[in-house]
Amino acid sequence: MTLTDIQQRDAQDPLRPLRDLFDLPPGMIYLDGNSLGALPRAVPARMAEVLAREWGRDLIQSWNSAGWFDLPARVGDKIAPLIGARAGEVVATDTTSINLYKALSAALNLAAQDAPSRRTIVSERSNFPTDLYIAEALCRERGGTLKLVESHQIAASLGDDVAVLMLTHVNYRTGAMHDMAAVTRAAHAAGARVVWDLAHSAGAVPVDLHGADADFAVGCGYKYLNGGPGAPAFVWVHPRHVDRCWQPLAGWWGHAAPFAFTPDYQPAAGITRYQCGTQPIVSLSALDCALDVFAEAEKLGGMTALRAKSLALTDLFIESVEQLCPGAFTLVTPLEHAQRGSQVCLTPTEQLPAGSAYAIVQALIARGVVGDFRAGDAEQPDILRFGFTPLYLSYENVRLSAQTLREVLLNKEYELPEFNRKRAVT
Ligand SMILES: *Cc1c(COP(=O)(O)O)cnc(C)c1O
């Protein structure tokens, strides 16, 4: 594709107006919306209002007058249509790690009720570490077993000891995406329930939790939902399960009547019981405002249009890197559309010095193309990760990123010492 072709695609992009809803630094191409989403333009003014008026002037009354008390549910209702959940089924609260603890624990409680011999949690070895740590801690606490397998072993691992299959829908390091409906069907046929982590899916790829008949789901507010650093995460539980058991962090915000101040715990009906303590209203307000971008996207074709553009962007990046940096990288992300999330991961071949991915990413960042580095596994230890957010990226951005990558390689910028110093956050 020539530059003219690419510019034509941008001119015809139905989602082009969405880019103006974001405040991106001039000259930067931001390929890290899968790690920290960009700032929606409307958020700073909304934050100023929350601080100055709701907190500063109205103080304690704002729990009622500004609707602070219901905010986790209202934000949940904005997330619900993006993940195939219904109104009233999602709350935005706590972190992904904490919500996973609650959901996994509840899933184990359901198994304890109807199949007490099932005490194993199965997950993928390549899952995001916090998911594995939380599962490991729960198994220690409850005397269960955590079984880690490779992707192709999942179906075979679902024996009659398995209570829960815990998977991340789109893998953070490879961008590979599971077929949620097929995997859930296989787990149910084997007598297990499924907890899905949608951290790299919500707002990035269409998700249909009800269509897939999923059991539990959690996800992240600060990645593709653009809620800001450390934004509240979300949790969904299928209505057939939600009232069947407590979640373990039974704080007063999950009580049926928190302001009755009774000494005993009565869980609220539905997903409200998944709240624990007083909610982070300031960050919830940022996420609430950020989600309005998706209401605008809905008018232009919604998740279907976003998905089509995301695939076109990642296709173009893959093709451009092959063309402009021939033989330099192996593609880690699946080529097959049905198996690809909204990111592209590359690992350097032997054409490049071993361990050069980190420095290549740093050199790219210095040139205004922001991706990130992730330590891989034994097979592919060194990964360059690029997230493609269809809300604000153009086709020209993608082409320019591949050209910049080519220049970094041609100039061997990865050899410079300043790009080889590792910082705390990669
Ligand atoms: C980003 C991410 C998390 C983050 O969890 P926090 O509790 O917000 O730190 C969890 N799981 C997956 C799969 C992620 O990609």
The ligand as a MOL file (V3000), in Angstrom:
LIG
                    3D

  0  0  0     0  0            999 V3000
M  V30 BEGIN CTAB
M  V30 COUNTS 15 15 0 0 0
M  V30 BEGIN ATOM
M  V30 1 C -3.6050 -5.4710 33.3550 0
M  V30 2 C -4.0540 -6.7880 33.8610 0
M  V30 3 C -4.3460 -6.9760 35.1980 0
M  V30 4 C -4.1160 -5.8460 36.1590 0
M  V30 5 O -4.5900 -6.0850 37.4250 0
M  V30 6 P -4.5450 -4.9210 38.4960 0
M  V30 7 O -5.1350 -5.5230 39.6820 0
M  V30 8 O -5.2800 -3.7510 37.9240 0
M  V30 9 O -3.1100 -4.5220 38.6890 0
M  V30 10 C -4.8360 -8.2050 35.6080 0
M  V30 11 N -4.9880 -9.2170 34.7220 0
M  V30 12 C -4.6860 -9.0710 33.4220 0
M  V30 13 C -4.8750 -10.2050 32.4850 0
M  V30 14 C -4.2000 -7.8560 32.9530 0
M  V30 15 O -3.8830 -7.7110 31.6800 0
M  V30 END ATOM
M  V30 BEGIN BOND
M  V30 1 1 1 2
M  V30 2 1 2 3
M  V30 3 2 2 14
M  V30 4 1 3 4
M  V30 5 2 3 10
M  V30 6 1 4 5
M  V30 7 1 5 6
M  V30 8 2 6 7
M  V30 9 1 6 8
M  V30 10 1 6 9
M  V30 11 1 10 11
M  V30 12 2 11 12
M  V30 13 1 12 13
M  V30 14 1 12 14
M  V30 15 1 14 15
M  V30 END BOND
M  V30 END CTAB
M  END
